[in-house]
């Protein structure tokens, strides 16, 4: 990975709940952040080990934010990587997967396999396979402390079945003949 840091990882994954073209919307209607859920197969031990190493580096780097009054970082701080099976997520796409949410205030650069910018928003969607750069960092907000995943840039690798009802018009509708009357249609 270019521009390597101990807390930064390139994650091959499948995208879910992808808000990468526009930020998501907060419950009050204001713009939120760009965010995506990354699905990582449990069998990809190489990537999971890199993520674990980067999270440990973020803990060490953010010790001042995470440590208790005795200067010790608790062993049970919040981390972004979770097991979908243990969480009881009943979604076929999440079976056998680890997952994490990555967010950013900045719009990610989105490129293809040749590192050419993708402009067509239909090209990157929930369900496609990508490489995603993620930077792990410590946070401390009120009583909540932990490690978060910062969304970097996205490289689309290949298409996949769309998730969350992303059917196309061709999947939903039959072709109508120009000779069909209203009685034939309704």
NORFENPE-V872770 format. One record per backbone hydrogen bond with DSSP energy under -1.0 kcal/mol. CO is the residue of the C=O (numbers start at 1). NH is the residue of the N-H. If there is no record, write none. Layout:
BEGIN
co = <CO/CO>
nh = <NH/NH>
END
This chain:
BEGIN
co = <5/7/9/11/13/14/15/16/19/24/26/30/33/34/35/36/37/38/39/40/41/43/44/45/46/47/48/49/50/51/52/53/54/55/56/57/58/60/62/62/63/68/72/78/82/83/84/89/91/92/94/96/97/98/99/100/102/103/104/109/110/111/112/116/120/125/126/128/129/129/130/131/132/133/134/135/137/139/141/144/145/146/148/149/150/153/154/155/158/165/168/169/177/181/182>
nh = <8/136/134/132/130/39/127/37/35/32/29/26/24/104/19/102/16/100/14/98/44/45/48/49/50/51/52/53/54/55/56/57/58/59/60/61/62/63/65/66/67/71/68/147/99/87/89/91/94/95/97/42/84/40/82/38/36/151/34/154/118/156/115/112/123/128/163/15/157/158/13/155/11/152/9/150/148/146/144/141/78/139/137/103/135/133/111/131/129/167/172/173/180/185/186>
END
